[in-house]
Amino acid sequence: MLINQTEIKSYAIKVIKKYNLSYPLDIHGFVSTLGFEVRFVDTGKCDAYTIIVNGQKLMLLNQQIESQSRINFTLAHELGHYFIPEHMEPIYACNIDELEPGNRTVNKKEEKEADLFASELLLPSRFIEKKSIRRLQDIISVAQTYNISIPAVAIRMMEYSYDNVAFVCCKNNKIEWYATSLGFKEHLILKDLNRLSIPELSLMNKCIENNSTISKGKIPAYVWLENMDSSSYIEEEALYYSKYKTGYILISADDLGSIQYLV
């Protein structure tokens, strides 16, 4: 499944210029301007449907979607089908994963392309390509400003960051997926722990056990990184939402000179 990311993002950039969009983007207003009617209904197992028939434009969103950031991404995703030339179909049934790495529920090439379009439309690259990621708040601030989910913003920021950081998403005490920055990929190797339990020494476990929201500190580098000496440490910041049994972890390795590798 080959996807030309540059081409897909260029479609979003053209739309931004053509309609002179301002940010943070009022995606609901933009959808309305384009003549779409949006309804929240029972869509079964699908997140949304886009229907264009006889000049009528309709988006049907799953009424179970409660998060405003999720609704925003879903609307932008549906616009991807509308604006990407190869997607010219009268009806689209969609499941949206907000670009989560390793997500196995969305396989269609068109769905991945619509996700890419949505991410560029809601958060253009020019706003994040020079932003530093030193703490989770750097990601959260962008998410709050543009009304996009924390995971979606984290993935986008990792695409451009040369800070030595990695973002890990956890659900139900297991690692759901992770994303690493350009700088991280260049210098370090994150253990492949997808779908496995959260490492015992991770501060996320402290949050879960104590029902606390945030925990930050140094942990042994070997907890997350391959080929690490036991004397090396890295920074970990954990944010846990007990109501949703969901947590986010930011791993930072700023001081590469202090890290000792196994020989």
Buried (B, 14 or more C-beta within 10 A) or exposed (E): EEEEEEEBBEBBBEBBEEEEBEEBBBBBEBBEEEEBEBEBEEBEEBBBBBBBEEEEBBBBBBEEBEEEBBBBBBBBBBBBBBBBEEBEEEEBBBBBBBBBBBBEEBEEEBBBBBBBBBBBBBBBBEBBEEBEBBBBBBBBEBBBEBBBBBBBBBBBBBBBBBBBBBBBBBEEEEBBBBBBBEBBBEEBEBBEBEEEEBBEBBBBBBBBEEEEEEBBEEBBBBBBBEEBEEEBBBBBBBBBEEEEEBBBBBBBBEEEEEBEEEE
